[in-house]
Amino acid sequence: MPASAREATHAGSWYSASELQLREQLSSNLSKVHPIPELEYDPPVLDSKAIIAPHAGYSYSGPTAAWAYASIPVDKIKRVFLLGPSHHAYIPGVALSNFKVYETPVGDINLDLKTIEELKSAGIFSTMKSSVDEDEHSLEMHLPYIRHVFKDKKDLSLVPILVGHPKSETLDELSKVLAKYWKDEDTFFIISSDFCHWGSRFSCTPYYPHAPPPPNPVPPVPHETLPASFEPPDLIKRFTSSHNDPNVPIWKSIQYMDHEGMDLLRHPAEEGAVEKWEAYLDRTKNTICGRNPITVLLHLIQHIYLTKPDSAKPVFTFVRYEQSSKCFDGKDSSVSYVSGVLRVPH
């Protein structure tokens, strides 16, 4: 039997436990979102089917996440699949929740128990221990935003999936299982991920000493002229002060590396998209904590759209990129946050 309600265990630390204060913060973040004509971004985005959004404390990533959440066409959505990485427990594949309800300070969210039972019958899911579910922030940090943007919509239900380290055959089976739900017009997918965690405390200090401006800058990163003879720069795996180029502070190198990843995700239905994404992760060792949920989404999109004409293939539009702080020397650290909107042509 499913347990009753998952407590909002990170309320009061990662975000406010006060309903009033939390609603004010979420509303304030969403009020700052505006159209970006050059990206054809004018929320809500009616042809959006999925988003990538961050999951750090709201004082850090909340403003970035708002750009993804504003895009959701909430009027037509009744079911949300939420995929997040496991930070604390080793999970060999993918896991489902054992709760009936997820609590938040701004209102509870009912889990779609019927769909969860259907997924269990596929034989590829385990069930999270309650303690694992409540310890994990990658799912919880999305719940207040979900509840807030859907307001008091009574028929909203949630299918949370914790993504561990699924093998390729599991990813193939998972794509077949999820495709049924993807095709439902009233179903939306949310992928929980931060981007680069840079610094010695993350054991991640790659550096591009000759990083150019990103070719496709994501707002608010400004457009800059690329060198006439542009070639991808060489990457140093571990930063030391001897590598430091005063013209390329560390934060600009991080920015370039994160944009490399976003550029690879822009056309997820293209042949080779999964292989290019995995090669990028292997080459850069970029600490994108939601890499596995993103990979699940790539496999799903490949399964559904690979053989379709280009005009029918979905495209990711990245509408916001931020860093928690700017790194200038090897003692600094930062985490990057991205909001992306996947649009499916009709």
Disulfide bonds with the S-S distance in Angstrom:
none
